[in-house]
Amino acid sequence: MSPEKYKSVFENAISALREEGRYRHFADIKRCQGKFPKALYYGPDGTKEITVWCSNDYLGMGQHPKVLKAMHEAIDTVGAGSGGTRNIAGTTHYHVELEQELADLHGKEGALLFNSGYMANEATLSTLARLMPDCVILSDEMNHASMIEGIRQGRGPKRIWRHNDLADLEGQLKTINKNTAKVIAFESLYSMDGDVAPIEQICDLADRYGALTYLDEVHAVGLYGARGGGIAERDNISDRVDIIEGTMAKGFGLMGGYIAANTLIIDAIRSYAPGFIFTTSTSPVIAAGALAAIRHLKQSDVERNQHQARAADLKEMLRQHKLPLMESSTHVVPVFVGNPVLCKTLTDVLLDQYSIYVQPINYPTVPRGTERIRLTPSPLHNGEDLRKLVKALDDLWREMKIERAA
């Protein structure tokens, strides 16, 4: 292939995204420590202060004094980087303590850190499939891309079951030989719609048909449960889930992913997953911050309660203005638009004219025709922030003639 043909491949790929309204621009922002959700936006017309409404730092723990203090102390104590992979020089006492804290959070024997939740899902699910070559992985159709990719990389047999549909899941389990290894992979809280999996009933099916359970709690850890252990902890069923996957990048305000399980499973993944073995470990500074966030949220309900209150207030304000809120029982606040180009235009105007930063949620994150904006209220958003947001949305729904709720 000639260099010119290579160029045309990439140009065509990007052009296709632009035509569909799915081309993504990265907003150049700088969060203002101590003032979040305020941030500085570096745009084409200069710099201005904006309000961020799409951060996954749900509780604002990335701004918490305990977290910042722990990170400052760590960098002064050990420096910046970890020095290598966990197998070479990259296991510091911060990593060991953090894994112990995460295991305790979920009531498991052990935990294993990864540099992101994506890596945790991809490495663990692919390794499970390789260690059990005939294992059938049954995946909820709405699972994260990282779970889908992990299952694909494992190259083993897989089944896709209808979202949260217990009858379909059981129907598929019945067709698999009872002696065949099986893993049911699903999420506790689906972040684009805000619905919750029937975890207990899925565990019942796993027991009945001899399957392991793999639960992604990334959008729930820190946010639900008496100590922030997620939906499974809230529902008192963590002990029935075999492998729990989570993140430090959302409710805990830092970055990184992990799994928690019994020591045998942890040791197997630690020993066989290339994504873990050959990756430099996360900075001990980040591990120290995550430790502080987790320890704080284990004993504080203040942030969780404020978070739920803000989400409830915002939902009610949206309903009052007949803005098409996609209802959920959780903190997720999606507002339906239904058109990718319109969704992108809407968020551009919010940023340019109202200094409100929200990202459009388009395909492939959500199915075509269900494009939306996804709002993430936090304990640090105040009443004035909520009022300005809803007024801006009300104005733009009128000006852009977007369909309202009935």
C-alpha positions in Angstrom: 0.0 0.0 0.0 1.4 3.4 -1.0 1.8 6.2 1.5 -1.1 8.1 -0.2 -3.4 5.1 0.3 -2.5 4.9 4.0 -3.4 8.6 4.3 -6.8 8.0 2.6 -7.6 5.2 5.1 -7.2 7.6 8.0 -8.9 10.5 6.3 -11.9 8.3 5.4 -12.2 7.0 8.9 -12.2 10.5 10.4 -14.6 11.8 7.8 -17.1 9.1 8.6 -17.1 10.1 12.3 -17.6 13.8 11.4 -20.5 13.0 9.0 -22.2 11.0 11.8 -21.7 13.7 14.3 -19.5 11.5 16.4 -16.1 13.2 16.1 -14.8 14.0 19.5 -13.1 17.2 20.5 -11.2 17.2 23.8 -11.9 20.2 26.0 -8.7 21.7 27.4 -9.5 22.4 31.0 -7.7 22.8 34.3 -9.7 22.0 37.5 -9.5 24.7 40.2 -8.4 23.1 43.4 -10.6 24.1 46.3 -13.2 25.5 43.8 -14.4 22.4 42.0 -16.7 22.0 40.1 -15.2 25.2 38.7 -12.4 24.9 36.1 -10.5 27.0 33.7 -11.3 26.3 30.0 -8.6 27.1 27.4 -10.7 27.7 24.3 -10.2 29.3 20.9 -11.3 32.7 22.3 -9.1 32.6 25.4 -9.5 31.3 28.9 -12.6 31.4 31.0 -14.1 29.9 34.1 -16.6 27.1 33.6 -18.7 24.7 35.7 -18.0 21.1 35.1 -21.1 18.8 34.9 -19.7 15.6 33.4 -16.9 14.6 35.8 -16.9 11.0 37.2 -15.2 12.4 40.4 -18.7 11.9 41.7 -18.0 12.9 45.4 -15.3 15.4 44.7 -12.8 13.3 46.5 -10.1 14.5 44.1 -10.3 17.8 46.0 -10.6 16.4 49.5 -8.0 17.7 52.0 -7.2 14.2 53.4 -6.5 13.0 49.9 -4.3 15.9 49.0 -2.4 15.7 52.3 -1.7 12.0 51.8 -0.4 12.6 48.3 1.9 15.4 49.4 3.3 13.3 52.2 3.9 10.3 49.8 5.7 12.4 47.2 7.9 13.9 49.9 8.6 10.4 51.4 9.2 8.2 48.3 9.2 10.5 45.2 7.0 10.4 42.1 7.1 7.0 40.3 6.9 3.4 41.4 10.1 2.3 39.7 8.9 -0.7 37.7 6.4 -3.5 37.4 5.1 -5.1 40.5 7.3 -8.1 39.8 10.5 -6.0 39.7 10.7 -3.0 41.9 7.2 -1.5 41.6 5.6 -3.0 44.7 5.7 -0.4 47.4 4.1 -0.6 50.9 1.5 1.8 49.6 0.4 -0.8 47.0 0.3 -3.5 49.7 -1.8 -1.4 52.1 -4.2 -0.3 49.3 -4.8 -3.9 48.3 -5.5 -4.8 51.9 -7.9 -1.9 52.2 -9.8 -2.9 49.1 -10.0 -6.5 50.1 -11.5 -5.4 53.4 -13.9 -3.0 51.6 -15.5 -5.9 49.8 -15.1 -8.6 52.5 -12.7 -10.6 50.3 -9.5 -12.4 51.1 -7.4 -10.4 48.6 -7.3 -7.7 46.0 -5.1 -6.8 43.0 -4.4 -3.4 41.6 -4.3 -2.3 38.0 -3.6 1.0 36.4 -7.2 1.5 35.2 -10.6 -0.1 35.5 -10.4 -0.9 31.8 -7.1 -2.9 32.4 -8.7 -4.7 35.4 -11.6 -5.9 33.3 -9.6 -6.7 30.1 -6.8 -8.5 31.9 -9.0 -10.5 34.4 -11.7 -11.7 32.0 -9.2 -12.6 29.3 -7.0 -14.5 31.8 -10.0 -16.4 33.2 -10.9 -17.5 29.7 -7.3 -18.6 29.0 -7.0 -20.5 32.3 -10.3 -22.3 31.6 -10.3 -22.8 27.8 -13.7 -24.4 27.7 -15.2 -21.8 30.0 -18.4 -20.1 28.7 -18.6 -16.4 29.7 -22.1 -15.1 29.8 -22.1 -11.4 29.4 -24.9 -8.9 29.9 -25.5 -7.1 26.5 -25.0 -3.7 28.1 -21.6 -4.4 29.7 -18.7 -2.0 29.5 -16.4 -2.0 26.4 -13.6 -3.2 28.7 -15.5 -6.3 29.7 -16.4 -7.0 26.1 -12.8 -6.6 25.0 -11.5 -8.9 27.9 -14.0 -11.6 26.9 -12.9 -11.2 23.2 -9.2 -11.4 24.0 -9.8 -14.6 26.0 -10.9 -16.2 22.7 -13.2 -18.7 24.5 -16.9 -19.4 24.0 -19.2 -16.6 25.0 -22.9 -15.9 25.3 -24.7 -12.5 25.3 -27.8 -12.3 27.5 -30.5 -9.6 27.3 -29.9 -6.8 29.7 -30.9 -7.6 33.3 -33.1 -10.4 31.9 -33.0 -13.3 34.4 -35.2 -15.5 32.2 -32.9 -15.2 29.2 -29.8 -15.8 31.4 -31.3 -18.9 32.9 -32.4 -20.1 29.5 -28.9 -19.9 28.2 -27.4 -21.5 31.3 -29.7 -24.5 30.8 -28.2 -25.2 27.4 -24.7 -25.4 28.8 -23.4 -28.8 30.1 -23.5 -28.7 33.9 -19.8 -29.8 34.0 -18.7 -26.9 31.8 -17.0 -24.0 33.6 -19.1 -20.8 33.4 -18.7 -17.1 34.4 -21.6 -14.7 34.5 -20.2 -11.2 33.9 -22.3 -8.1 34.6 -22.4 -4.7 36.2 -24.0 -3.5 39.4 -25.0 0.0 38.1 -25.1 0.7 34.4 -23.8 4.2 34.1 -25.5 5.5 31.0 -29.1 4.6 32.1 -28.6 4.4 35.8 -30.4 1.0 36.3 -29.2 -1.6 38.7 -28.7 -5.4 38.2 -30.6 -8.0 40.1 -27.5 -9.2 41.8 -29.0 -11.5 44.3 -31.1 -13.3 41.7 -28.1 -13.6 39.4 -26.1 -15.2 42.3 -29.0 -17.6 42.8 -28.7 -18.7 39.2 -24.9 -19.0 39.5 -25.4 -21.3 42.4 -28.0 -23.4 40.7 -25.9 -23.8 37.5 -22.4 -23.9 38.9 -21.1 -20.6 37.6 -18.7 -18.0 38.9 -19.9 -14.4 39.2 -17.9 -11.4 38.0 -19.4 -8.1 39.1 -18.2 -4.7 37.8 -18.9 -2.1 40.5 -17.0 0.9 39.0 -19.9 3.3 39.1 -21.0 2.3 42.6 -17.9 1.9 44.8 -17.6 4.8 47.2 -21.1 5.8 46.4 -23.3 3.0 47.9 -23.2 0.8 50.9 -22.5 1.6 54.5 -18.7 1.9 53.8 -18.8 2.6 50.1 -18.5 -1.0 49.0 -21.0 -0.6 46.2 -24.4 -2.0 45.4 -23.4 -5.5 46.5 -22.5 -4.1 50.0 -25.7 -2.0 50.1 -27.7 -5.2 49.4 -25.6 -7.3 51.8 -24.6 -9.8 49.2 -20.9 -9.1 48.6 -20.1 -12.5 50.0 -22.1 -14.2 47.2 -20.1 -12.6 44.4 -16.9 -14.4 43.4 -15.0 -11.5 41.8 -15.7 -7.8 42.3 -14.1 -5.3 40.0 -13.9 -1.6 40.9 -12.0 1.6 40.3 -10.4 4.4 42.2 -11.1 6.8 39.3 -14.8 7.7 40.1 -16.2 7.7 43.6 -12.7 7.7 45.2 -11.5 10.6 43.0 -8.1 9.2 41.8 -7.2 6.7 39.1 -6.6 2.9 38.8 -8.6 -0.3 38.9 -8.7 -3.5 40.9 -10.3 -6.8 41.5 -11.2 -8.3 44.9 -11.7 -12.1 45.3 -10.4 -15.1 47.2 -6.6 -15.4 47.4 -6.5 -18.3 44.9 -8.2 -16.3 42.2 -6.1 -13.2 43.0 -2.9 -15.3 42.8 -3.9 -16.8 39.5 -4.6 -13.5 37.8 -1.5 -11.9 39.4 0.6 -14.8 38.0 -0.9 -15.1 34.5 -2.3 -11.8 33.3 0.1 -10.1 30.9 -1.7 -6.7 31.4 -0.7 -6.9 35.0 2.7 -8.6 34.7 4.2 -6.3 32.1 2.8 -2.9 33.3 4.7 -0.4 35.5 2.6 -0.1 38.7 0.7 3.0 39.5 2.5 5.8 41.2 2.7 5.3 45.0 1.5 8.9 45.3 -1.8 7.9 43.6 -2.0 4.8 45.8 -1.5 7.0 48.9 -4.3 9.3 47.8 -6.6 6.3 47.0 -5.9 4.9 50.5 -6.9 8.2 52.1 -10.1 8.4 50.0 -11.2 4.8 50.8 -10.4 5.1 54.5 -12.4 8.3 54.7 -15.4 7.0 52.8 -15.5 3.8 54.9 -16.4 5.9 57.9 -18.2 9.0 56.4 -21.7 9.0 54.9 -21.7 12.8 54.6 -20.5 12.8 50.9 -22.8 10.0 49.9 -25.8 11.6 51.4 -25.1 15.0 49.9 -24.5 13.3 46.5 -27.8 11.6 46.5 -29.6 14.8 47.6 -28.0 16.8 44.8 -29.0 14.1 42.2 -32.6 14.1 43.5 -32.8 17.9 43.5 -31.5 18.1 39.9 -33.9 15.4 38.7 -36.9 17.2 40.2 -35.9 20.5 38.6 -35.6 18.8 35.2 -39.0 17.2 35.6 -40.5 20.6 36.5 -39.3 22.0 33.3 -40.4 19.0 31.3 -36.8 18.3 30.2 -36.6 14.6 29.0 -35.0 13.1 32.1 -34.3 9.4 31.6 -35.5 8.1 34.9 -33.4 6.0 37.2 -33.2 5.2 40.9 -29.5 6.1 41.2 -27.3 9.1 40.9 -27.1 8.9 37.1 -28.9 11.9 35.5 -29.2 11.3 31.7 -31.2 13.7 29.6 -32.5 12.4 26.2 -31.7 14.2 23.0 -31.9 11.4 20.4 -29.7 12.9 17.6 -25.9 12.9 17.6 -25.5 16.2 15.7 -28.0 18.0 17.8 -26.4 16.5 21.0 -23.0 17.9 20.0 -24.4 21.3 19.0 -26.2 21.5 22.3 -23.1 20.8 24.4 -21.0 23.2 22.2 -23.5 26.0 22.9 -23.6 25.2 26.6 -19.9 25.6 26.8 -19.5 28.7 24.5 -22.5 30.7 25.7 -23.2 29.5 29.2 -19.8 28.3 30.5 -21.3 24.9 31.3 -19.2 21.9 30.4 -21.1 18.7 29.5 -20.0 16.1 27.0 -22.4 14.6 24.4 -22.9 10.8 24.8 -23.2 9.3 21.4 -22.7 5.9 19.7 -20.8 3.6 20.5 -21.2 4.5 24.1 -24.9 4.3 23.8 -27.1 2.8 20.9 -27.8 5.0 17.9 -31.0 7.0 18.4 -30.5 7.3 22.2 -28.0 10.1 22.2 -28.0 12.1 25.4 -26.2 14.3 27.8 -25.2 12.8 31.1 -25.1 15.1 34.1 -23.1 14.3 37.2 -24.1 16.4 40.2 -21.7 16.2 43.1 -21.7 17.4 46.8 -19.7 20.3 45.6 -22.3 21.6 43.2 -24.5 24.2 45.0 -28.1 25.4 44.5 -27.0 28.2 42.2 -25.1 25.8 40.0 -28.2 23.7 39.6 -30.4 26.6 38.8 -28.0 28.0 36.2 -27.8 24.6 34.5 -31.5 23.9 34.3 -32.2 27.5 33.1 -29.6 27.0 30.3 -31.1 23.7 29.3 -34.6 25.1 29.4 -33.5 28.0 27.1 -31.7 25.7 24.6 -34.5 23.2 24.5 -36.8 26.1 23.5 -34.4 27.7 21.0 -33.3 24.4 19.4 -36.8 23.0 19.4 -35.7 19.8 21.1 -38.6 17.6 22.1 -39.6 17.8 25.7 -41.0 15.2 28.1 -44.8 14.6 27.9 
